[in-house]
């Protein structure tokens, strides 16, 4: 049975079968800006990515690299590499869901301060939403990359 997919996109079941068959020379958990994705380097050349669903074929993204490693272990992959070059810790922190032990007061104070500096990003309540916070951080990073600020 040929487990290779022409697009290099594997569902979880296909990825598991390919790993069991020894089709991968290595498996990599690779960071994006604020997420991690799973890739398998094929023995015959090329790369396969783990996709979320069969229909949409979008790469499956993990906010926490431990979740990606747990999934790999569950499907039988015992050895994987983690590439974190592209991971932006600040961006990842903003895009993660807030934990219950994070106090509402700290979050509210931060949003009020940012709303004072970026009035165009206010929501109806006068506080920035999660998307506004991400947009502000992206703007700051772009300015820094261009040598400004």
C-alpha positions in Angstrom: 0.0 0.0 0.0 1.4 3.4 -1.0 1.0 5.8 1.9 2.4 8.8 0.0 0.0 11.6 -0.8 0.9 13.6 -4.0 0.4 17.0 -2.2 2.5 15.9 0.8 -0.5 16.4 3.1 -1.4 13.6 5.4 -4.4 13.2 7.7 -3.6 11.8 11.2 -4.5 8.3 10.1 -2.3 8.5 7.0 0.5 10.1 8.9 0.3 7.2 11.5 0.3 4.6 8.7 3.3 6.2 7.0 5.2 6.3 10.3 4.4 2.7 11.0 5.7 1.7 7.6 8.9 3.6 8.1 8.3 6.2 5.4 9.8 9.0 7.4 13.5 9.6 7.8 12.7 12.1 10.6 9.7 13.8 12.1 9.9 17.5 12.9 7.7 19.7 15.1 8.3 23.1 13.4 7.3 26.4 14.9 5.4 29.1 13.0 5.0 32.5 14.5 2.6 31.5 17.2 2.0 27.8 16.7 3.6 24.5 15.9 3.0 22.1 13.0 4.1 18.5 12.4 6.1 17.5 9.3 7.7 14.2 8.2 10.8 14.1 6.0 10.1 11.3 3.5 12.9 8.7 2.9 12.5 9.1 -0.9 12.7 12.9 -0.6 10.1 15.5 0.0 8.1 16.5 3.0 4.7 15.6 4.4 2.6 17.8 6.7 -0.1 16.7 9.1 -3.4 18.3 8.1 -6.4 18.9 10.3 -9.1 17.4 8.1 -9.5 15.4 4.9 -11.6 18.1 3.1 -10.0 21.4 4.0 -6.4 20.2 3.9 -5.2 23.0 6.2 -2.1 22.3 8.3 -2.9 21.2 11.8 -1.6 23.8 14.3 -0.8 23.3 17.9 -0.5 26.3 20.3 1.5 24.2 22.7 4.4 22.1 21.4 3.8 19.5 24.2 0.4 18.8 22.6 2.1 18.0 19.3 4.6 15.7 21.0 1.8 13.9 22.8 -0.1 13.3 19.5 3.1 12.0 17.9 3.6 9.6 20.8 0.0 8.4 20.6 0.4 7.6 16.9 3.6 5.7 17.6 6.4 8.2 16.8 9.0 7.8 19.5 11.6 10.2 18.1 11.0 13.8 16.9 13.0 17.0 16.5 11.7 20.4 17.5 12.6 23.5 15.4 11.8 26.7 17.2 13.6 29.3 15.1 10.4 31.0 13.9 8.6 30.9 17.2 7.8 34.3 18.7 7.3 33.8 22.4 5.4 37.1 22.8 3.1 36.4 19.9 2.4 32.9 21.2 1.6 34.2 24.7 -1.0 36.6 23.2 -2.5 34.0 21.0 -2.9 31.4 23.7 -6.1 31.2 25.7 -5.9 32.9 29.1 -5.5 30.6 32.0 -8.0 30.9 34.8 -5.4 31.9 37.3 -4.5 35.0 35.3 -6.1 37.9 37.2 -8.7 39.9 35.4 -7.3 43.1 37.0 -3.9 42.7 35.2 -5.5 42.0 31.9 -7.9 45.0 32.3 -5.1 47.4 33.2 -3.0 46.3 30.2 -5.9 46.8 27.8 -6.8 50.2 29.2 -3.2 51.4 28.8 -3.1 50.0 25.2 -6.5 51.6 24.4 -5.1 55.0 25.4 -2.3 54.6 22.9 -4.3 53.0 20.1 -7.8 54.5 20.3 -8.8 53.2 16.9 -8.7 49.6 18.1 -11.2 50.1 20.9 -14.2 47.7 21.2 -17.7 48.8 22.2 -16.7 48.5 25.8 -13.7 50.7 25.4 -11.2 47.9 25.9 -9.0 46.2 23.3 -10.1 42.7 22.3 -7.6 39.8 21.6 -7.4 40.7 17.9 -6.5 44.3 18.8 -3.7 43.1 21.1 -2.4 40.9 18.3 -2.5 43.7 15.8 -0.6 46.1 18.1 2.1 43.5 18.7 2.4 42.8 15.0 2.8 46.5 14.3 5.5 46.9 16.9 7.4 43.9 15.5 7.2 45.2 11.9 8.5 48.6 13.0 11.4 47.0 14.9 12.2 44.8 11.8 12.2 47.9 9.6 14.6 49.7 12.0 12.1 52.2 13.4 11.0 53.0 16.9 
